[in-house]
Amino acid sequence: MEEKLMSILVVGGAGYIGSHMVKRLIEQGQEVVVVDNLSTGHRKAVDEKARFYEGDIRNHVFLKGVFDRENINTVVHFAAFSIVPESMEKPLKYFDNNTAGMVALLEEMRDHDVKRIIFSSTAATYGVPEKSPIEENDRQAPINPYGESKLMMEKIIRWADQAYGIKFVALRYFNVAGAYPDGSIGEDHGPETHLTPIILQVAAGQRDQLKIFGDDYNTPDGTNVRDYVHVLDLVDAHILAINYLKAGNDSDVFNLGSSTGFSVKQMVEAAREVTGEPIPAEIAERRPGDPDSLIAASQKARDVLQWQPQYDDVKEIIQTAWNWKQQHPRGYEDR
Ligand code: UDP
């Protein structure tokens, strides 16, 4: 009973993945508190049943106020910048928001005796992989500041666990795509940099063509290979991770990917089939910071968390993103 009145704090709950998490938790009858500074998120993406606080986690007075007011027992932390090329140009922006933001959040958790956090890490912490698929214990050597900022977050939380007993699950995402299948919420970044939404902008006639960033990589068709996972499968893994910590298990890290690789060219081809649109594409310069191929070994999440991804076909993933795009051609402006 007491547990029921406790809330889950979703930091970054107005963002792409965070908003899907909030909606799922509310569907499950959870009390949800959202903190977001709306620097990249959308107020309209946040389910009406969540209690929303607009502010920045690096603002101590603000964050303390939320923890004082709310009865929080678990934090799910999504608030971060996540654009690899931007991080190459503005590294300090990433260390400030991502890494220092994590420190500020952990300080507040320590002061309010909140002992559980699930947070977003990334395949970018591995850098150029030693082998493929990548396992959790493989070398972590980021090749961009985004990955470095997230690796630092992982290191910081380990020491916070040891000193303060804050238990954590770090989830290393591969490439997240798709949307709520009913088309109610989805991906909307301004400016958009991610592959699937850009492909669908071309399909919708909002962009003339896709630029494929390099076709001379060491992959079967020369374009980058990535492991695409549906946003709701990702969200399910967070819910399993919350239950895993609530059951008293120890802190751990898990890859979240489908364990299947798709090249940029294969993604375009799949999107052509889903949308029935021609989707013109041209080869362009490589983008700095991109490794050839990133494919997850995801057996650990399946074994330990009992994670069972539902979307094993990249076309189904693209279809859900296309539903969102067709219902909201200009994203949250149309919602
Ligand atoms: N990509 C591309 N054209 C675009 C956007 C992305 O060729 O307009 C490629 C990019 O180089 C990478 C893959 O698509 O190999 C996925 O990029 P995205 O930015 O979606 O995710 P990231 O892997 O950076 O997290």
Residues whose N, C-alpha, C, O or C-beta is under 5 A from the ligand:
A	BS01	UDP	V84 T193 H194 L195 T196 I198 K211 I212 F213 N224 V264 R287 D290
